[in-house]
Amino acid sequence: MSAVDVQLDIGGMTCASCATRIERKLNRIDGVEASVNYATEKATVRAVVPIDTATLISAIESAGYSAAVPPPLHSAAQEQQPRDEAAELARRLIVAGALTVPVVLMSMIPALQFTNWQWLALTLAAPVAVWGAWPFHRAAWINARHGATTMDTLISVGVLAAFGWSLYALFFGSAGMAGMQMTFAFVTEPGGAAHDIYLEVATAVTVFILAGRYVEARAKQQSGAALRALLELGAKDAVILRAGGEARVPIDQLAIGDRFVVRPGEKVATDGIVADGASAIDSSMLTGESVPVEVAVGDRVVGATLNVGGRLVVEVTRIGAETELARLGRLVEQAQTGKAEVQRLADRVSAIFVPVVIGLSLATFLGWALLGGSVSVAFTAAIATLIVACPCALGLATPTALLVGTGRGSQLGILLRGPQVLEQTRRIDTIVLDKTGTVTTGTMAVAGVFAEEGLTEGELLRVAGAAEAGSEHPVARAIVAAATVSGLDVSGAEGFQSDAGVGVRAMVDGRAVLVGKADWMLRQWALALPETTRTAVAAAESEGRTAVVVAWDGEVRGSIAVSDTVKPSSADAVQRFIALGLTPVLLTGDNPGAARSVATAVGISEVRAGISPAGKLEAIRELQADGHVVAMVGDGVNDAAALAAADLGIAMGTGTDAAIAASDITVMSGDLIVVGDAVRLARSTLGTIKGNLFWAFAYNVAAIPVAMLGLLNPLIAGAAMALSSVFVVGNSLRLRRFRGSDRLGRLRA
């Protein structure tokens, strides 16, 4: 039985420890493998046995959180008033901040401590410690009811302990006496006064952590903006052709086979085939490619792209969830929801970190008390340890970088299938390139014309183009296109006939014209090639080109060489691969001559030609057996197996669905140079994650001993903890400035 993937929206998570706890709860269910992402607030569940979604939701709710099946992507994008977590936090932060500032100033500056100032401080601090910190208290209580601890537990206990101590000192100690004075120090000293209050700690820590959470929420909003923008690209309605004329209808009323009109300046309503007209289509919003693509009858167009030329009539081939836009949305969301291996390490650490920190805080209090320190000093050190150790930055290190990196990738037309891709891009040392459609355009073009003496190349091309005008063969289309571009008239042919795969014949200007293979000329028409034409044909074929012979009135008049054309950016792309430390290999089913010609043109030294689809798979495995970590770039059905077997599969978005489905990265523009951008982006994202994790770990390792020794004021501890989260988020947001390359390898926005 095949596995079934289920996605759920999770509510109530406040830190990475919450995500880890839900994961453990789900993974206890037989046949279930779950991954919960704190940053995206989603759970991805893979079930290998039939399981009811209600069972999964019930398990999550039993852990103290809420869960629901997410709405369809297009519905989510059209929600008018989504819950704005950042706005809620901003309101709480502003009120708490306004109340906290005077409390902190009075506590830190003796000159502001008028008679009974402490009671005003209590009046201002109480709403902050209770209402301002309520999200932390509520989360800590819910988790405590289920026998669990999270980062919110550390925050709640720390704030309540500081506030509770202050209440005790004010009502039962000497801190409530008129004339009470306090001083502030960055580091504490043993022997602090027993009448000290910690209202500034309770309030400032609350504000600092609210500020950190607000920055997190804003980062999640900004990182998810790429996905929301992608989903909102689609047209809302379409002008459909009906028997009675044209009618504008909502997009969801289109059906496969319908025909709709796309006027200049309008978006293509959905995926389809051009049935009438010619135009230029701007696909930059999906592919990142700024140059519009010319389309004509028979060409495929994608929904949400912009018509910047003439009027088109498009026949619908895909609707709804099957469209390219919907598929891209699913890919982006899947990439943002999953987890990289480095994140799983951070999750495991977070799961055990909270109880360890609580234990260290208690040990600190007892240690100071047993060593003869005052209760005030012991309490201060314990609270500082509790607050400074909160590993919020650790939980944010990976998901924020992943969100920003995948979001930026979608803007550049680079789709990462999942976070595991990040580790794979770091390790690859060899990049295998399919030839046709990847390094080359996959479109035939005239590469050379040879005319016998007494005849011009233009005349030969005109007559051959007229004879081939009735054929749909790729070679014929290339000849006709070359003649048309040269301004030659290819009309007027009569009596067109085709011998499938070998040649055509027609009457052009009263002459019986033959265009076809050399052996067809000899076998079918007893026309031997002159030495000069034979030499031209042999030279073309030695370079891997396809040569056709042109004859009329019983004489061979010359030959035309046709070949696949190399993409303009391929040579620059290969040089970028080499600069990235990758060894390029050309892999193709084409003949060795054609393969070597293309390899030479783009700067590839290792070529494997005449390879079958099964042979491509074997070639990948051979390279892997030799110790190489291999990336495969392809676009065809015959590349799918090799893409799946490679350590990193990269598909051209202009290729087949089979290739895209088998890949890890999809480059929507089909431009090979963007493959280098994809590798750079993935490596940059992984580097950012590792940098975040290093600083998160280093911060905790360095700060906890300082706090335990009683050398860190709890107020500074709270600020440092919040700032560590802000640093991680800010470092991740730098990925938004990642720049792709244009066709010439220059950086572009």
Disulfide bonds with the S-S distance in Angstrom:
none
